[in-house]
Amino acid sequence: MTLLKLSIPLGNEILTTVRLATGGVCSLAGLDIDRSEDCKLCITESLLLLLHAGYSAARVEFSREEGLLVRVEGEGMGTGKEGAETEISEALLGALAGSVSFERKDGVLTAVMLTF
């Protein structure tokens, strides 16, 4: 069941809005405050990964399955210029989310799927 879909421009100024929306969705999904904070951090980090990969916009979809499933996907074409922080960000996501997977096309990050 889809809870919320967002299509947003990627930029630092929009991240606060996405974090607030994520907090609301976490509340609807019944996550406790600690898991909600982990989720908000992971969504922000996923959007930053896409921004660093050269995307100017992204889609975020929250759905309720067995837990909360979040798909964060770049819109348009990424440039594939992932930096040194990519590995650290991916490790952080792996540590905080129940499960995480990454989609890449021709070596360019295209989407991050998170389960809480």
DAUR-V392605 format. One record per pair of residues at least 12 apart in sequence whose ideal C-beta (glycine too) atoms are under 10 Angstrom apart, sorted by the first residue. I is the first residue (numbers start at 1). J is the second residue. Records with the same first field share a line. If there is no record, write none. Layout:
BEGIN
I=J + J
END
This chain:
BEGIN
1=62 + 63 + 64 + 65
2=61 + 62 + 63 + 64 + 69
3=24 + 25 + 26 + 28 + 29 + 61 + 62 + 63 + 64 + 68 + 69 + 70
4=21 + 22 + 24 + 25 + 28 + 60 + 61 + 62 + 63 + 70
5=59 + 60 + 61 + 62 + 63 + 71
6=18 + 21 + 22 + 25 + 43 + 58 + 59 + 60 + 61 + 62 + 72
7=57 + 58 + 59 + 60 + 61 + 73 + 75
8=21 + 47 + 57 + 58 + 59 + 60 + 75
9=55 + 56 + 57 + 58 + 75
10=47 + 48 + 50 + 51 + 52 + 53 + 54 + 55 + 56 + 57 + 58 + 74 + 75 + 76
11=47 + 51 + 56 + 57
12=47 + 48 + 51
14=47 + 57 + 58
15=40 + 43 + 44 + 47 + 48 + 51
16=44
18=40 + 43 + 44 + 46 + 47 + 58 + 60 + 72
19=37 + 39 + 40 + 41 + 43 + 44 + 47
20=40
21=40 + 43 + 60 + 62
22=36 + 37 + 39 + 40 + 41 + 42 + 43 + 44 + 60 + 62 + 68 + 70
23=36 + 37 + 39 + 40 + 43
24=36 + 62
25=39 + 40 + 43 + 60 + 62 + 63 + 64 + 68 + 70
26=38 + 39 + 40 + 43 + 62 + 68 + 70 + 116
28=62 + 64 + 68
29=62 + 63 + 64 + 67 + 68 + 69 + 70 + 116
30=64 + 67 + 68
31=67 + 68 + 116
35=67 + 68 + 96 + 97 + 98 + 116
36=68 + 116
37=96
38=92 + 93 + 95 + 96 + 97 + 98 + 114 + 116
39=62 + 68 + 70 + 96 + 97 + 98 + 114 + 115 + 116
41=92 + 93 + 96 + 97
42=70 + 72 + 89 + 92 + 93 + 94 + 95 + 96 + 97 + 100 + 112 + 114 + 116
43=60 + 62 + 70 + 72 + 93 + 97 + 112 + 114
44=72
45=72 + 85 + 88 + 89 + 90 + 92 + 93 + 96 + 97 + 112 + 114
46=58 + 60 + 70 + 71 + 72 + 73 + 74 + 89 + 90 + 93 + 97 + 100 + 102 + 109 + 111 + 112 + 113 + 114
47=60 + 72 + 74 + 112
48=85 + 86 + 89
49=72 + 74 + 78 + 82 + 83 + 85 + 86 + 89 + 90 + 93 + 102 + 109 + 112
50=72 + 73 + 74 + 75 + 78 + 109 + 110 + 111 + 112
51=74 + 78
52=78 + 79 + 81 + 82 + 83 + 85 + 86 + 89 + 109
53=74 + 78 + 79 + 80 + 81 + 82 + 83 + 86 + 104 + 108 + 109 + 110
54=74 + 76 + 77 + 78 + 79 + 80 + 81 + 82 + 108 + 109
55=73 + 74 + 75 + 76 + 77 + 78 + 79 + 108 + 109 + 110
56=74 + 75 + 76 + 77 + 78
57=73 + 74 + 75 + 76
58=72 + 73 + 74 + 75 + 76 + 111 + 112
59=71 + 72 + 73 + 74 + 75 + 111
60=72 + 73 + 112
61=73 + 113
62=114 + 116
65=115
66=98 + 115
67=98 + 99 + 114 + 115 + 116
68=97 + 98 + 114 + 115 + 116
69=98 + 99 + 113 + 114 + 115 + 116
70=97 + 100 + 112 + 113 + 114 + 115 + 116
71=101 + 103 + 111 + 112 + 113 + 114
72=111 + 112 + 113 + 114
73=103 + 109 + 110 + 111 + 112 + 113
74=103 + 105 + 108 + 109 + 110 + 111 + 112
75=110
77=105 + 108 + 110
78=104 + 105 + 106 + 107 + 108 + 109 + 110
79=108
80=104 + 105 + 106 + 107 + 108 + 109
81=108
82=104 + 107 + 108 + 109
86=102 + 109
89=112
90=102 + 109 + 112
93=112 + 114
94=114
96=114 + 116
97=112 + 113 + 114 + 115 + 116
98=114 + 115 + 116
99=113 + 114 + 115 + 116
100=112 + 113 + 114 + 115
101=113 + 114 + 115
END
